[in-house]
Amino acid sequence: MTEKNFIYFYPSHQKVYFDEITEMISQDDYHEELLTTNEYILALAKRWVDGEEFFEFKTSGSTGNAKSIIVTRQQIIASINHTASAIEYIPNQNCLLCLSPHHIGGAMVLFRALKLGMNIYICPPQVESIITFLEENYKIDHASFVPLQIEKIIVHRKSYIVNINSILLGGSPINKLLEETLYTFPNKIYQTYGMTETCSNIALRKLSQGVTEEYYTAFEGIEIETNDQSCLRIKGDITDNIWLQTNDIIEIKNKNQIKFIGRTDFVINSGGIKIHSEIVERKLRSQMGDKTYIISEKPDDTLGQRVVLIIESIEKIDLNFDELSPYERPKEVLYINGLPRTENGKVDRVTLKKLL
């Protein structure tokens, strides 16, 4: 007889069956800010099982102050169905949640398991905790990570990642070394494109099984177009069939494929020339290995803003800027021990800019 679906908390080893969730903490009896992470997960699961229609999440805050976004149950279900159309989720398989459940990426791991009848293992997001969990040989079929997590797990033991059937990667850019490493992996690994407003991913880019796709492919039924500034607009059941305007500058290919160029928030105006930070960062990827780095700007009396390269390292690197245009070339290279990050692990560019 198949065991009932459950939520398993690590390292406490608490197991809660789906049919017990409704008996958990009453929504009237708690204040969200006072809950532990595990209590919050159970409260969120209860809200889903009880049929709640609206859920509120905060954006990452990497491009400015975090803001609250309300999404509907139907939007969440639409997102689950789209992701399930690309990845084979089978009832009673095991999913790993090692992201913050307070943000949409982590919450969607929980919602997918509840909706599709899969078991879910909860592990703290710290890499050391994830590695300790995986060392205990739990069978995990699906997982979601941010790039920093998967990089460090692979260094410790590659097989821990290979043994997971499908992996979704999101939250921040992927460096060249990680991309080249994942290319050889036999399991299914995808980089996701999405945001809080779209209930996580609306497009995937394959990174394994001998494939590194240049473009993200949008899910079927998702309409995409650009405005006059080449910024992406999205419409579909995932947005309640209302056009959603983003600040992401993209290139469209074949009507359903997109290439992320950068955000309008990160454009540097240096001497009247607009420079896309993320384009410059991609040009430098091959020289950076596994180091985290950011292109930002400092005020400049002559140029208005001057381009600055910040590298998270105590060791200096021999850099070659030949691939960069004269305007893109950093006027200064800074090395720091740690880049400021948001709660979900993204580099906090706004805070970084204030520190320069």
N, C-alpha and C positions, 0 to 999 in steps of 0.2 A: 504494500500500500504506500502510495506517494505521500511524503510528509507535507503538511500544510505549509503554505508560503509564510516566510518569517522575515523579520528585521533582526540582524545579529550585531550586537555592539562589541567592538574590540577596543581596548583589552579587557573590559569588564566581563565579557562572555555572556552578557544578558541576551536572552532570545525572547522576542515578542512576536507572536503569531498574528497574522493580518486580522483574524477574526476576534482578536483581543484588543485591537486598537481602539475601538469605540468605548471601551471601558477605561481608557487612559484618562489623563488629566482633563478636566472640563475647561472649556475655553473661558468660562466665567471665573475660574479659580486661579488664573495666572496672569502675570505681567511678563510679556515677552523678554524684556530686558533683564529679568531676574532669572530666566531659565538657563540651565546648563545647555551645552550643545546637544547632548543626547535627549534632554527633555524637549528642546525646541524641535528636534526631528520627529519625535513622537507626537507633539502637538500639531506639527505641519501635516503629518500622516493622518492624524485624526480628522483634521479639517477636510482633507481630501476624501477620506472614507465617508465622512458625514455629508458629502455632496456640496460643500461650500462653492459658491460661484465666483468669488473675487479673491485675488491674492496680491499682496503688495510686496515689491522687492526694490532694493536700492541698486542703482547703477554703481559701477566700480569706483568712480571718482577719479580715474586716471587722467581725464581731460578737464577736470574742474570739480566743483563741489558735487558730491554724490546726491542724486535726486531720487525720489520715490516714484516708481512706476506701478500702476495697477493693471494686471492682466486678468482675463476671464478664464473660467474653466474650459470653455470651448476653444480658446486660443491654445491653451496648454494641451488639450486633446489633439488639436490639429498638429501641433509640433511633434507630439508623440507618434502620431500616424505617419508623418513625413519621415521622421528618423527611422521608424520601423520599416518603411518602404525601401530604405537603402541598406539597413543592417538587419540580419536575421536574428531577431529576438524570439526565443522559444520559451514557452511557459516552464517554470521551475528551474530555469538556468539561474546562475548566480551573478549579481552585479556588485561592483565595489564603488562605494561612495567615500572618496577621500578629499573632497573639496568642501568649501564652506557652504552649508545648506542655506545660509542667509542670502546668498546670491543665486541668480536664476540657473547658472550652470550646474551647481550642486543640487538645487531643488529639483531640477528636471530629471536627474538620475533617480531620485526617490519617486517622483511621479510616474516615470516610465515603469519602474518595478511594480508599483501598486496597480497601475492600469493594465499591464500586460501579464501579471501573475508571475513575476520573477522574485526570487529571494534577493535580499540586499544586505551586504556586509558594510558596516560603518566603521571607518578607521580615521583617527586624527590625521590632518593633512601634512604634518611634519614628515619629512622623508624618512627619518630614523624609525618612526612608528610604522610607516608603510612597509619598509623593508622587514622589520620584525614580524609584521603580520604575514607577509608573503613567505617568509621563512618557515612558517607553520604549515605550509602546503595546503592551504584552503584552495579549492577549485573555483577559480574566477573565470567567467565566460566573457564579461563585458566590464570595461572600466573607462573612466574619464580622468584625465590628468591635465595639469598645466605643464608646459615644456620643462620648467626647472625640475619638477618632480621626476619626470621620466628620464631626464638626463642623468640624474644622480642615481636612480635605481639601476640603469643600464651599466654604469660604472661599477656598481657593487656586484650585480649579477644579471647578465643579459637574459638568461633563461626565464627570469621572473616576468619579463615583458613578453617574450616570445610565447609563453604558455597561456596568455590571455587571447581569446578568439578575436575580439574586436576592441579597438581603443579609439576614443575621441580625444583629440588634443585641442585646447583652446585657451583663451585668456591673454596670450601674448605671442609675439613673433617667435618663429623657430629659427635657430641659427644654422649656418651651413653645415657644420659638423654633425649636428643631430639629424638634419635632413639626409645627409649621405649615409649615416648609420642606419636609419629607419628604412632606407631604400632596399636593404638586403633582408629585412625581416620577412618571414613567411606568413605571418598573421595579418589581419586587416587593420590598418592604422590610417586614420583620417584627421586632417586639420579642419577645424570647423570655422565657419563664418556666421556670425549672428550677434545678437545683442539682447538686452533685457526686454526691450519692446517687442521682440519677435519670439519670446520664450526660448531663448538660446538659438541654436543653429538653424539657418535657412539654406545653407549650401555646404558642400563637403569637397575637400581636395585630398586625393589619395596620396599616401607617402610611403607605401610598402609594396612588397611582392614584385619588386623590380620596376616599380612605377613611381615617378614623382611628377604629379600633374601641375602644370603651371597655373591653370585656372580652377577656381571653385565652380562646381556645377550646382545650380540652384535646384531645389526639389520641384517635381512636376506640380504645376498649378500655381507656382509662385511667379508673379509678373515682376519684371525688373526693367528700369529705365533710368536715365540720368536727367538732371536739370541743366540749366545753362552753365553751371559751374562744374559739370561732370560729376556731381554728387549723386549717389545712388538713391533711387526711390523704389520702395517695395510695396506690393499689394498681393493679398491672398487671404485664405481663411485664417492664416496665422496672425494677420493684422486686422481681423474682423472686416476684411475686404475694403479697407480704407487705405489710401496711399499714405505710406510712412516715409517722410523725408529724413535722410541721414546726412551726416557731415563727412561721410566716407567718399573720397574721390576714387572712382573705379573706371575700369575699361571693360566694355561688354563685348563678348564674342558669341556668335551663334544664338543670340537671344536669351540663352539660359546659362551662359558661362561668364564669370566675372573675375577680374584680376584686381586685387586691392593695390591701389597706388599710395594712398596716404590719407590723413585727415586734414580738413581745412584748419582745424585747431593747431596743427603742428607746422603750418607754413611759416617760414622765416622770410621776412622782407629785408634783404641786405642790399643797400644801395639802389633800391628800386627794383631789384630782381627777386622774384619769388622762388624760394628754394623749399622743396618738400623733404622734410627731415627723414621720413621713412624710405624715400628713394635713395638718399645718400647712405642710410644705414644698410640697405640691401647691397649696394655697391661695395661696401666694406666687409661684408659677411665672410668672404673667403679668407681674410686675414685675421679674423678674430677667434677662430676655433670655438671653444665653449664659453668664451668670456661674454658677459653682458655689457652692452655699451649703448649709448644714446647720443644722438645729434640734437643739440639744443642751441640756445642763443644767449648772448650777453648784450646789454646796451652798448652802443658804439657812437661816439660823437660825430664821426664822419659817415658811417654806413647806416646808422639807425640801429641795426642789429648785426652782430657778427656771429658767424657760425663757430660753434664750439663742440668738440668731441669729448665725451665723458666716458671713461672706461672703468668698469668695476674690477680693479686689479691693483696689487701692490707692485707687480713686475711690469716694467715698461716693455713695449712692443715696437719692433721695427715696422714702421708703417709706410706704405706707398700710396700716394694720392693721385697717381697718373690717370686712373680711370675717372676721376672727378673733374668736372669743369672748374675753371678758375674761381667761379662764384661759390661752388659747392665745397671747396677745400677748407677744412677747419683752420681758423686763424689761431686756435689754441687747443691743446690736448691736455685734459686733466685726468689724473688717476685718483680714484677714491676707493676706500675700503668697502663701502656698501651704498648702493643706490637706494633712495627712499622708495618704499613700495606701499601699495594700497592693501587693504585687508585680504583681498583674494590673490595677492602675489604679483599684480601688474606693477611695472615701474611707474611711480607717481611723478609724471613729468611736470605737473604744476608746482608741486613742492620742490622738485629739483631746480626748477627755474628760479625760484625764490632764494635758493641757497647759493646761486652762482654770483 
